[in-house]
Amino acid sequence: MEKLTEDFVSALPANGKDRIVFDITLPGFGIRVTAAGKKLFIARAKFDGTRRYVALGDFPRTKVAKARNDARRVLDAIREGRDPLLDRAARVMAAKAKTWTVADLGERWMAEIVTPKRKPRTASDYRRILDQKILPTFGDTTVAGVVWADVNKWHSKMKDTPRRANYALAVFKALLNYGEKVGLRAPHTNPCTKIEMFREGRRERFLSQAEMAKAAQAITSAELDGINGPHASAGLRLAMFTGARSGELLASKWSDIDWERRFIRLMDSKTNDARTIHLNDAAVEILKTLPRVGPYIVAGAVKGEAYRSLTRAWVKCRGRAGLDDVRLHDLRHSYASLAASKGISLQMIGMLLGHKVPATTARYAHLARDAAAGVNDQLGAAMTAAIAMGPPRADNVVKLKPKRRRPDGR
């Protein structure tokens, strides 16, 4: 061991071997000389029974005095039971937290979490919320600098679109939660968790049978006028006749159709399970008359890709039927409400819609009760009619001859 000084370290030669020379004044502090002659300051000590080497910088860029001070701090941390490598990682992350912006974090989050681990449509929605809602306000703000007052003000400005505002807040919350996980914010400091959501109100619109006819006519009219193409129109008709979600229809390929058993089988869906879309006669006829353009049933303008937005296609044609307040998803609700009104059980409706839990189907319970009440009224009327007829008259009664017994008594 030697006392490490600038002159001594500078004069250390390379001898073709990797070696460490320790400082005599501070045990555990040393200089490593590689076989090629590169010189690196290190601190060495045991932590939890394992020998640890902590790099302190290379010579001559790092001076001996600074390296010795850094070594003393590392060795003190080890004696206090702290892992110096974790301490260093925390310091590095703390330094990053002072410079990392929400825009920086957003790109990392999209690349590491959202794009590889979320469904493509979800990833697209998150990207749109980032670009249109979050980054214009917070893009240049450091991750650690996002505070409750600013988030609350941002959220309040979107009060005219409460559902979208709450969705944007949920995305921002997920982004900052990720920031906490990677150490760019202190744990449990996400300001989004303390923002009160807007009341959205549960909105469900069920089309009457007359309105369903108007919707069908509007889809045909928009197609004939060239507003929507045949594939978009077919997608809207399939939404009416199958109750499928628009995302499920856009993801469906011709290869997913089982023509013999009359269903479309998707191996992935909104619920992350396989989904069966049952096809009735009308749906089968729509598919048989639809031109095959590429792998997707509802083909888009770009060859080989699916149609982008059935919602946009629906908006283009619903006004023709005077159904401006009807969303595309309301066609799914209307399919279910029609089934319930026909006395189909909630369990069967849930199977047709691909619901994962029965509670999701419970919203149609009142319609099923109405159907049951109608059937009950019919049964009551039939019972009343039977009672009104009274017992049969004696002259209408045909007496049966007693059965003759056989000689053996049977």
C-alpha positions, 0 to 999 in steps of 0.5 A: 500500500502507498499514500496516493498522491497526484505524482504517485498515481501519475507515475504508475506504469502499465505492466500488462496486468490488471492491478489495484494499489490501495491508499495507506491513509484510507483503507478501502480507497485505491487506484485500479490500473488496467492492463492497458494502463487506464487508471480508475479510482475505486472504493472497496468494502464488504456489504451484506457479506459481499465485497463491493467495488464502487467506481469513483472516476478516472484519473487524471480527470478526477483528482486524488483529493476528490476521489479520496473524499468520495471514497470516504463518503462511500465507506461511511455509507457502508458502515451505516448499512446503506448500499452505496450502489443504490445511493449512487443510483438515487443521486443520479435519479435525483439529478435527472429529476431536476432536468427531466420534463413531462415531454421527456417522461411521456416519450419514455412511458410510451416507448417502454410501457404503453406501446409494447403493453397496451392495445394499439387503439389504447396506445393511439388514444394515449398518444392523442391525449399526450399531444393534444391535452397534456404536453401543450400545458405541461410539456416543458415542466419538470416531472418533479415540478408538476403541482396540484394547483396547475393540474386542477386549473388545467382539468377545470378548463376542460369542464365543457367536455367532462368525459374527455377531461376525466379521461385526460386526467386519468392518462396524466395520472398514469404518466406521473405514477410511472414517473414515481416508479422510475424515481423522477418523483417522490413516492405518493406525490402524484397530484392527479390523485387529489383532483376531483373528477367531473360528474359525467352522468350515465348516458344510455340511449336505446333506439326504438324499432322505428329509430332502428329503421331510420338508422338503417336507412341513413346508413344506406343513404350515406353510402349511395351518396358516396359519404361513406364507402361500402366497408364503412357502411357494412361495419355500421350495419354489423354493429346494428345486427351483432351488437359488437364493439366498433373496435372488435369489428375493425379488428376482425379479419376474413380469416376469423370467420367460421362460416359453418358455425356462423361466428367471428372468433377474435383471439383478443378483445377489450376484456383481454379474452377471446371473443365470439361475435355471433352472426345472424342471417342478416349479418351473414348476408352483409358479409357475403355481399361485401367485397374482400379488400385485404385481410380486414373485413372492414377495410380501410383506404390504405391497402392491408389496413383496417378502417380507422374510425367507424364513429366518424362514419356514423357521425357522417350519416346519423343526422340524415335520420334525425339521430344526432344524439345517438352515439355509435355505441348506442347501437350496441345498447339498442341491440341488447335492449331489443334482445331483453324486450324479446324475453332473452335472458340477461345471461344470454345477452351477456354472452352475445355482447361478450361481457366478462362479468354479469354486472355489466349486463345488469343495466338491461335488467329493467328491460328484461323485467318489462318483457317478463311483465308482458309475458306475465300479463299474457299468462294472466289473461290466458288464466282468466279466460280459462276460469271464465269458461267454467267447469265442463257441462255434464252433457259434454262429459264422455264417460270412459268404460271401465277397464276390464281386468285380465284373468290374472288380475292385471 
